[in-house]
Amino acid sequence: MFLSLSCIPCIGAAEPLSVVREDEIEALFDAYLTENDLNPDLISIAYEYTATGERWYHLEDRWYYSASLYKVPLMMILTEREYLGELTKDSDINGMTLDAVEEEVLVNSNNPIAYSTMLYIAQPDVCRKMFCRYADLPEEYYTWDFYGGSYFTARFMSDVMATLYRDEERFPRMTDCLKRAQPGHYFRLKLGERWEVAQKYGTYQDEDGTDWNHASGIIYTPHPFILTVMTKYGGISETIIGDLAVLFCDYTIRADSRLSAEQLKNAEMTEALSDDTPAADTQRGTEDRIADLQKAEATEDEDRRDPLQERSENSAEYAETSRETLTASSEAESSSGRLAVIAAALGLELILGLLFIFTRHRHDRRRQRRKK
């Protein structure tokens, strides 16, 4: 038994949500085996909870004769060609329209038409090689039993159904056909009309008396799940398949409740973070915005200031400005005083010079008059 996670992350979550519990499924499966006295070695299971991509497996790589399960990837080849524009639903396939072939092969599981359709595409081993593109498995996974004998595993068939589910429009009308297949049987045996089911069954008894009986499909619960059950249990196989459909359906509903709770919790955490935490920025961007805000605030302060209003005399800015103004005024007064002294000194010197000249001139005139 094995649980894998395909990691479909929830928005805002650091890690993908995980709601499928391996121990819970194993306990349910073991209880079912014990209650019905069944041998787990004769059953292979692949379960996928599509909401998170989580898968649970039991003997998923054991090879079983595919019986009619091969008709799903077979028709995927042709309907994909229709999607790509290479065919239409009215294209002729061995004297029938593609639409009619699809109905016969998937709804009615018509063996002769399915085999002739395979030969229309290519030889069986070549067709099976083409089937591989619908599964996410490495080339070395496949054995000669797959190519030459049409043996499938639960893992392979689950991958094929997952591709059909996720890319439904790539394969026109296929799920519609599978929803009308085997009403009241296999997965529908116990589920009835409880949920929509797109399924394909395969049954075959080989020469040594081994009864192969399988089903693979999509069960459309609120979050759909993909289930493949392959058995070698003979006449009771269909009952086992029907019981396991119910078991995994109930478990999926439980997983839905758990998923809703996890999503609600994550949504509340995301909302709380968005309210309390600013959006992430680069350091440079943050610094630039802070500088812009400071500049804007300074501009607003400047615009609000009355240009005639003097700064408070108690501010350091005022004291500094006053000191500069007073110093400038004292220096100006000092300079003016010095100029006045200089001017006064120059005036006195001029007066004394004029007096000297005048006195000298007067003295010369007196000397001249004595001589006469």
C-alpha positions as semicolon CSV with decimal commas, in nm:
position;residue;x (nm);y (nm);z (nm)
1;M;0,000;0,000;0,000
2;F;0,133;0,336;-0,095
3;L;0,028;0,702;-0,082
4;S;0,168;0,957;-0,323
5;L;0,108;1,329;-0,360
6;S;0,101;1,505;-0,696
7;C;0,131;1,843;-0,522
8;I;-0,149;2,072;-0,631
9;P;-0,084;2,379;-0,413
10;C;-0,350;2,590;-0,256
11;I;-0,328;2,961;-0,331
12;G;-0,123;3,137;-0,068
13;A;-0,007;2,814;0,094
14;A;0,362;2,740;0,137
15;E;0,304;2,368;0,083
16;P;0,037;2,171;-0,106
17;L;-0,267;2,067;0,091
18;S;-0,276;1,706;0,206
19;V;-0,608;1,563;0,318
20;V;-0,578;1,196;0,220
21;R;-0,448;0,980;0,505
22;E;-0,280;0,654;0,411
23;D;-0,340;0,495;0,751
24;E;-0,712;0,573;0,738
25;I;-0,759;0,414;0,395
26;E;-0,552;0,111;0,493
27;A;-0,764;0,062;0,806
28;L;-1,084;0,080;0,601
29;F;-0,949;-0,154;0,333
30;D;-0,813;-0,405;0,585
31;A;-1,144;-0,406;0,770
32;Y;-1,327;-0,473;0,443
33;L;-1,091;-0,760;0,353
34;T;-1,128;-0,914;0,698
35;E;-1,505;-0,882;0,702
36;N;-1,537;-1,053;0,364
37;D;-1,250;-1,299;0,404
38;L;-1,070;-1,175;0,092
39;N;-0,713;-1,224;-0,024
40;P;-0,548;-0,882;-0,085
41;D;-0,302;-1,040;-0,331
42;L;-0,582;-1,085;-0,584
43;I;-0,679;-0,717;-0,591
44;S;-0,497;-0,409;-0,724
45;I;-0,621;-0,055;-0,660
46;A;-0,532;0,296;-0,771
47;Y;-0,724;0,584;-0,613
48;E;-0,675;0,955;-0,688
49;Y;-0,838;1,243;-0,506
50;T;-0,838;1,499;-0,787
51;A;-0,878;1,808;-0,566
52;T;-0,522;1,769;-0,436
53;G;-0,373;1,508;-0,671
54;E;-0,309;1,268;-0,382
55;R;-0,308;0,899;-0,470
56;W;-0,336;0,578;-0,274
57;Y;-0,220;0,249;-0,422
58;H;-0,240;-0,120;-0,345
59;L;-0,035;-0,358;-0,568
60;E;-0,059;-0,089;-0,835
61;D;0,222;-0,227;-1,055
62;R;0,094;-0,584;-1,087
63;W;0,016;-0,679;-1,448
64;Y;-0,337;-0,800;-1,537
65;Y;-0,487;-0,887;-1,871
66;S;-0,664;-0,565;-1,968
67;A;-0,971;-0,720;-2,129
68;S;-1,188;-0,429;-2,250
69;L;-1,007;-0,157;-2,056
70;Y;-0,786;-0,104;-2,363
71;K;-1,085;0,050;-2,543
72;V;-1,042;0,375;-2,349
73;P;-0,691;0,469;-2,472
74;L;-0,785;0,326;-2,815
75;M;-1,068;0,577;-2,857
76;M;-0,854;0,853;-2,709
77;I;-0,625;0,819;-3,015
78;L;-0,913;0,880;-3,257
79;T;-1,101;1,148;-3,064
80;E;-0,777;1,339;-3,010
81;R;-0,734;1,342;-3,388
82;E;-1,080;1,492;-3,410
83;Y;-0,978;1,759;-3,159
84;L;-0,670;1,837;-3,369
85;G;-0,883;1,871;-3,683
86;E;-0,755;1,556;-3,855
87;L;-1,096;1,385;-3,828
88;T;-1,456;1,483;-3,765
89;K;-1,730;1,291;-3,588
90;D;-1,861;1,201;-3,934
91;S;-1,527;1,066;-4,063
92;D;-1,547;0,714;-4,203
93;I;-1,392;0,443;-3,984
94;N;-1,434;0,104;-4,149
95;G;-1,774;0,196;-4,291
96;M;-1,898;0,372;-3,974
97;T;-1,878;0,730;-3,857
98;L;-1,638;0,809;-3,577
99;D;-1,938;0,909;-3,366
100;A;-2,098;0,567;-3,415
101;V;-1,772;0,384;-3,346
102;E;-1,732;0,572;-3,021
103;E;-2,083;0,472;-2,914
104;E;-2,029;0,105;-2,996
105;V;-1,685;0,074;-2,839
106;L;-1,736;0,275;-2,519
107;V;-2,107;0,238;-2,440
108;N;-2,172;-0,112;-2,575
109;S;-1,813;-0,246;-2,549
110;N;-1,845;-0,408;-2,893
111;N;-1,536;-0,633;-2,932
112;P;-1,534;-0,683;-3,314
113;I;-1,575;-0,311;-3,383
114;A;-1,308;-0,225;-3,126
115;Y;-1,059;-0,466;-3,280
116;S;-1,126;-0,350;-3,637
117;T;-1,086;0,008;-3,516
118;M;-0,747;-0,079;-3,369
119;L;-0,637;-0,225;-3,703
120;Y;-0,763;0,091;-3,874
121;I;-0,507;0,285;-3,668
122;A;-0,211;0,043;-3,668
123;Q;-0,104;-0,303;-3,562
124;P;-0,193;-0,386;-3,198
125;D;0,162;-0,352;-3,059
126;V;0,203;-0,015;-3,234
127;C;-0,131;0,103;-3,097
128;R;-0,031;0,002;-2,746
129;K;0,289;0,202;-2,783
130;M;0,067;0,498;-2,869
131;F;-0,135;0,435;-2,551
132;C;0,175;0,525;-2,346
133;R;0,141;0,895;-2,420
134;Y;-0,172;0,909;-2,205
135;A;0,014;0,795;-1,892
136;D;0,290;0,965;-1,699
137;L;0,519;0,664;-1,679
138;P;0,877;0,608;-1,802
139;E;0,941;0,393;-2,108
140;E;1,115;0,127;-1,900
141;Y;0,796;0,075;-1,700
142;Y;0,634;-0,116;-1,987
143;T;0,702;-0,485;-2,046
144;W;0,656;-0,706;-2,349
145;D;0,333;-0,828;-2,185
146;F;0,203;-0,474;-2,230
147;Y;0,301;-0,437;-2,597
148;G;0,236;-0,793;-2,709
149;G;-0,027;-0,920;-2,469
150;S;-0,237;-0,614;-2,368
151;Y;-0,154;-0,645;-1,997
152;F;-0,223;-0,331;-1,792
153;T;-0,156;-0,222;-1,435
154;A;-0,384;-0,025;-1,204
155;R;-0,129;0,259;-1,205
156;F;-0,124;0,278;-1,585
157;M;-0,502;0,271;-1,620
158;S;-0,543;0,532;-1,348
159;D;-0,302;0,760;-1,536
160;V;-0,506;0,717;-1,855
161;M;-0,830;0,806;-1,676
162;A;-0,661;1,106;-1,511
163;T;-0,558;1,235;-1,854
164;L;-0,914;1,193;-1,980
165;Y;-1,050;1,375;-1,676
166;R;-0,808;1,669;-1,687
167;D;-0,814;1,718;-2,066
168;E;-1,173;1,618;-2,135
169;E;-1,221;1,856;-2,427
170;R;-0,924;1,697;-2,603
171;F;-1,129;1,377;-2,635
172;P;-1,475;1,483;-2,757
173;R;-1,781;1,294;-2,622
174;M;-1,576;1,026;-2,447
175;T;-1,685;1,095;-2,089
176;D;-2,045;1,132;-2,209
177;C;-2,025;0,782;-2,358
178;L;-1,862;0,637;-2,045
179;K;-2,134;0,789;-1,825
180;R;-2,388;0,579;-2,016
181;A;-2,185;0,258;-1,998
182;Q;-2,282;-0,039;-1,777
183;P;-2,577;0,119;-1,590
184;G;-2,638;-0,069;-1,269
185;H;-2,308;-0,258;-1,284
186;Y;-1,953;-0,232;-1,153
187;F;-1,907;0,107;-0,983
188;R;-2,280;0,169;-1,022
189;L;-2,368;-0,165;-0,863
190;K;-2,383;-0,015;-0,512
191;L;-2,365;0,357;-0,586
192;G;-2,667;0,354;-0,814
193;E;-2,757;0,708;-0,916
194;R;-2,595;0,863;-0,609
195;W;-2,324;1,025;-0,822
196;E;-2,245;1,043;-1,193
197;V;-1,997;0,776;-1,299
198;A;-1,790;0,757;-1,619
199;Q;-1,660;0,399;-1,625
200;K;-1,520;0,121;-1,839
201;Y;-1,518;-0,240;-1,735
202;G;-1,315;-0,534;-1,862
203;T;-1,378;-0,903;-1,806
204;Y;-1,214;-1,211;-1,953
205;Q;-1,151;-1,576;-1,865
206;D;-0,828;-1,716;-2,005
207;E;-0,743;-2,075;-2,096
208;D;-0,623;-2,172;-1,748
209;G;-0,952;-2,055;-1,595
210;T;-0,829;-1,724;-1,452
211;D;-1,112;-1,473;-1,434
212;W;-0,996;-1,117;-1,495
213;N;-1,252;-0,859;-1,395
214;H;-1,175;-0,487;-1,372
215;A;-1,327;-0,140;-1,370
216;S;-1,176;0,202;-1,411
217;G;-1,354;0,533;-1,403
218;I;-1,427;0,881;-1,274
219;I;-1,679;0,919;-0,991
220;Y;-1,819;1,272;-0,985
221;T;-1,846;1,349;-0,616
222;P;-1,817;1,725;-0,531
223;H;-1,443;1,679;-0,581
224;P;-1,428;1,385;-0,825
225;F;-1,206;1,086;-0,765
226;I;-1,052;0,838;-1,007
227;L;-1,066;0,471;-0,919
228;T;-0,923;0,162;-1,084
229;V;-0,985;-0,182;-0,938
230;M;-0,831;-0,487;-1,107
231;T;-0,911;-0,835;-0,976
232;K;-0,868;-1,206;-1,036
233;Y;-1,156;-1,303;-0,811
234;G;-1,394;-1,464;-1,058
235;G;-1,767;-1,445;-0,993
236;I;-1,753;-1,214;-0,691
237;S;-1,524;-0,960;-0,857
238;E;-1,803;-0,724;-0,958
239;T;-1,935;-0,720;-0,601
240;I;-1,586;-0,636;-0,472
241;I;-1,559;-0,357;-0,730
242;G;-1,899;-0,220;-0,628
243;D;-1,813;-0,234;-0,257
244;L;-1,482;-0,054;-0,307
245;A;-1,657;0,218;-0,507
246;V;-1,875;0,287;-0,202
247;L;-1,578;0,270;0,036
248;F;-1,377;0,525;-0,162
249;C;-1,681;0,741;-0,228
250;D;-1,746;0,774;0,146
251;Y;-1,379;0,841;0,209
252;T;-1,374;1,110;-0,061
253;I;-1,667;1,290;0,104
254;R;-1,469;1,284;0,428
255;A;-1,166;1,423;0,245
256;D;-1,388;1,698;0,100
257;S;-1,483;1,810;0,452
258;R;-1,120;1,810;0,558
259;L;-1,022;2,004;0,245
260;S;-1,289;2,268;0,308
261;A;-1,163;2,314;0,663
262;E;-0,802;2,350;0,543
263;Q;-0,900;2,598;0,270
264;L;-1,101;2,805;0,519
265;K;-0,809;2,811;0,760
266;N;-0,569;2,916;0,482
267;A;-0,812;3,184;0,364
268;E;-0,835;3,328;0,715
269;M;-0,456;3,326;0,750
270;T;-0,416;3,496;0,412
271;E;-0,672;3,760;0,504
272;A;-0,501;3,824;0,837
273;L;-0,164;3,861;0,668
274;S;-0,303;4,096;0,405
275;D;-0,453;4,316;0,679
276;D;-0,143;4,330;0,900
277;T;0,146;4,307;0,659
278;P;0,223;4,556;0,380
279;A;0,291;4,418;0,039
280;A;0,647;4,298;-0,013
281;D;0,878;4,552;-0,173
282;T;1,238;4,571;-0,267
283;Q;1,454;4,764;-0,021
284;R;1,533;5,025;-0,283
285;G;1,168;5,072;-0,370
286;T;1,075;5,112;-0,005
287;E;1,351;5,368;0,056
288;D;1,242;5,566;-0,250
289;R;0,883;5,577;-0,129
290;I;0,989;5,692;0,219
291;A;1,200;5,970;0,064
292;D;0,905;6,075;-0,155
293;L;0,676;6,088;0,148
294;Q;0,923;6,296;0,347
295;K;0,965;6,535;0,054
296;A;0,590;6,566;0,014
297;E;0,545;6,635;0,385
298;A;0,817;6,904;0,376
299;T;0,651;7,066;0,073
300;E;0,315;7,067;0,247
301;D;0,470;7,224;0,559
302;E;0,635;7,492;0,347
303;D;0,311;7,566;0,165
304;R;0,122;7,595;0,493
305;R;0,378;7,838;0,652
306;D;0,289;8,209;0,651
307;P;0,590;8,380;0,486
308;L;0,536;8,684;0,714
309;Q;0,531;8,478;1,029
310;E;0,860;8,482;1,216
311;R;1,000;8,161;1,364
312;S;0,951;8,107;1,732
313;E;1,211;8,282;1,940
314;N;1,242;7,969;2,147
315;S;1,362;7,761;1,852
316;A;1,728;7,689;1,794
317;E;1,676;7,798;1,437
318;Y;1,569;8,143;1,554
319;A;1,862;8,174;1,793
320;E;2,109;8,087;1,520
321;T;1,948;8,328;1,276
322;S;1,939;8,605;1,537
323;R;2,304;8,551;1,626
324;E;2,401;8,581;1,258
325;T;2,192;8,895;1,216
326;L;2,330;9,060;1,530
327;T;2,688;8,982;1,432
328;A;2,635;9,130;1,091
329;S;2,482;9,444;1,242
330;S;2,769;9,494;1,492
331;E;3,024;9,462;1,221
332;A;2,841;9,715;1,008
333;E;2,825;9,964;1,297
334;S;3,193;9,916;1,373
335;S;3,287;9,983;1,014
336;S;3,077;10,295;1,007
337;G;3,251;10,424;1,321
338;R;3,590;10,366;1,176
339;L;3,494;10,549;0,860
340;A;3,370;10,843;1,064
341;V;3,697;10,863;1,257
342;I;3,895;10,843;0,936
343;A;3,679;11,108;0,777
344;A;3,718;11,332;1,082
345;A;4,093;11,287;1,083
346;L;4,117;11,369;0,714
347;G;3,903;11,682;0,763
348;L;4,119;11,810;1,046
349;E;4,434;11,751;0,846
350;L;4,287;11,943;0,555
351;I;4,192;12,233;0,779
352;L;4,537;12,243;0,936
353;G;4,695;12,236;0,593
354;L;4,482;12,527;0,476
355;L;4,561;12,721;0,791
356;F;4,933;12,654;0,736
357;I;4,911;12,775;0,378
358;F;4,711;13,080;0,478
359;T;4,952;13,166;0,764
360;R;5,253;13,119;0,539
361;H;5,102;13,342;0,272
362;R;5,024;13,611;0,527
363;H;5,374;13,599;0,672
364;D;5,527;13,641;0,324
365;R;5,320;13,948;0,253
366;R;5,439;14,117;0,578
367;R;5,802;14,057;0,491
368;Q;5,749;14,218;0,152
369;R;5,596;14,532;0,303
370;R;5,895;14,581;0,546
371;K;6,137;14,577;0,262
372;K;5,965;14,865;0,100
